[in-house]
Structure formats: C-alpha cells, structure tokens
C-alpha cells in the first residue's frame, strides 16, 4: 500500500509540475491556449475606423481578450446586444472566481480598463466598462441565454439577470476607447 501511495504521489507531483511549467511558458504567447492564459495579442490586423456591425459575433463562440494590468489574455464568451458587444465574468463572489477570474478583479481594482479584443483574427482596441443597468443587462442576458444556454427562456434570462444584480456575474461593455 505504501508503494502504491508513493507512485500516486509521484504522478500527482509530475502532473502539477507539468501544468505549472506549461502555464508559465504560455504567459508570453501571442494569445491564450485552450487551457492557459496568454500574453499580449500582437498578430492580426488592428481595426481602424468606425465600429463594425457587431452582430457577426452571434456566430463567434469565444474571442480573445487582452487586459493591460498585468498584460494577459484569455478566451471569453462574447454577446452583442443593441449594437454593442459585452463580455461577462461569472463566479465573482466565490473563491474559484477570485482565482480563476483575476482579470476582472484587476480591471476593477487598478482602473486599467484598456483592452484588446481579437475576433476572427482582427484586433479591436477597446475599453472595459462595467455594466449594471437592468435594461442593458436584460438584452445581454437574453443574448447570452440564447447563444450559450440553449434558448432565451424567461427563466434563463431571469437567472442571468439575478446573477448580475447579486454580483455573482460581472458584465463589461467592450466600448470604444476614449482617446
């Protein structure tokens, strides 16, 4: 039994070291991987001019979002509503959220709201603006439920709106940068 526990412990240690190494190695990469956050988004055309019709993001599952303090990037859901685009961060009142969703806490605590969104290979310079207005939240909740929860039932929309109102989910508009 002792030998078995030693072998299991060794495999657990190897797994932890491997994951930590891959995570550290990927921090400087151009964008996130499937599992790990990445670094600065550098490849892809930088969008110039007026905002596009964001409804094309209805067909996009996730985007890459770079935040600036500290510089890191991650894959994240995107929702278009009312001609604007939004991202959310769930689990914000849990220990898991504090560890996993550190980017949202960094934005709120440091005031570093500048971001870059890479959508289908094009980079958009944006500003993260936290949203709590119930009318806006309802539109985004409807889009989120339709896109990611299998349908915009009244119950699903109400649940998302409650999560935002309770602070369990934080919602951010990816607004044009103030120049």
N, C-alpha and C positions, 0 to 999 in steps of 0.2 A: 504494500500500500504506500509506503514511504517513497519508493522508487517512482510509482505512478504519479504521485503528487509533485515530485521533483520535475518529472517530464512535462506535466501540465503547466507547472510554473515557468519552466524554460520556454515553452511555446508561447505562453502569455507574454512573457518578457520580450521575446523576439517580435511578436506582433506589435506590441506597444512601441518598441524602438523603431520598427519599420514604418509605422504610421507617423510617428513624430518626425522621422527623417524625411519622409515624403512631404509632410506638411511644411516643414522648414524650407525644403528645396523649392517648393512651388510658390512660396511667398513673393518671389521676384519675377514670376512668369507673367507673360502678357495675357492676363485674364485668368479666371478661375478654371479649375478642372471640375469634373463631375463631383468629386468629394471634397476638394480643398479650395480655400480662398486663394486668389492670385494677387498679383501686383498691379501696377499701372496698366491701363488699357492704351496701347500705343499703335497697334495695327488697325487698319481700316480708315476709310475716308472720314475726315472731320466735316460734318454738315455745316454749311454756311447758308445764311438767308433765313427766310420765313419758315416757321414750323410746318411740317408736313401734315396731311390728314392722318391723324394717329389711329384711325380705325383699322389700318393694316395690322396693328398689333393684336387684333382679335384672333389672328391666325398664328400668333407667335406665343409659344408656351412660356419660355423664360427669356430674360435678357441678361446681359452682364452689366453690373452696376459697380462703378468705382467711386469710393469715397476718399476724402482727402486727409483726414487726420485721425489715425495714420492712413497712409495710402494703402488701400487694399481693394480687392474686387471680389464679387460673388455673383452667383446665378440667383435670379429672383423673379417671381411672378410679376406680370405687368397687366394693368387693366386700363382701358380707355373709357372715359365717361365724359360726356359734354364737351368733346373736342380736346380734352387734356388727358395726360397719362399719369398713372399713380402706381406706387408700389406699397406693399404692406410688410409689416414685421410682426409676427404672432408670438405668443408665449412670453410677452413682455413683463408679466408680473410673476414669473417663475424663475427658479434658479437656472433651469435649462435655457430660458430666454436670455438671462444675463450672460451666460457663457457663449451661447450659440449666436445670438443676435447682437453682438457687441457693437456692430457698425451703427445701429440705430441709437444706442446709448451714447456713442461717441459724437454723433451728429447733434444730439440734444445737449450734451454736457459741454462740448467745446464750441458750439456755434459754427463749426466748419460745415457749412451747408452745400458747398460746391461739390458737384458730382459729374461723372461722365457716364452716360448710358450707351452701350454698344448694342445696337439692334440690327440683326441681319448684316453684320459687318460694317455698319455706319456708326460713327461716334457722334453723340449729341452732348454738348456742354449744357448742363442743367443745374438747377438749384433745388435742393430738397426742402420743401415747405410742409410742415406737419399740418394735417387737416383734421378738424373735429366737427365742422359744420354738418348738422344732420342731413340737410338736403344733398350736399355733395357726397356724404358717406352713403346715403341710400343708393345713389346712382352707381357708385363704385361697388357697393355690396351686391347690387343686382348683377353687375357685370362679372364680378368675382364668382358668385354662385353659379351663374350660367356657364362660365368658362372652366371653372375648376371643381365645382361640386356637383356637376351633372344636371343642373337646372335651377332656375331662379324661382324656386317655390317661395311663398311668403314666409315660411318657417326658416328657410335657409338665409334669406335676406335679413330677417329679424335677428337671427342668431349672430350674423356678422356685424350688424349694427350695434348689438348689445356688446359684443367683444370690443369694438372700438370705443363705445361710450364708457365701458368699465376700465379701459386702459390695458386690456389683455392684448389687443392688437393696435399697433400704431400705423397710421396711414399717412403717406407722404405724397404730395404732388411733385412731379418732376417738372418744375416750372422753368421757363426761360431764365437764364442767368441775368441778374441785374448788372448792368455794365457801368 
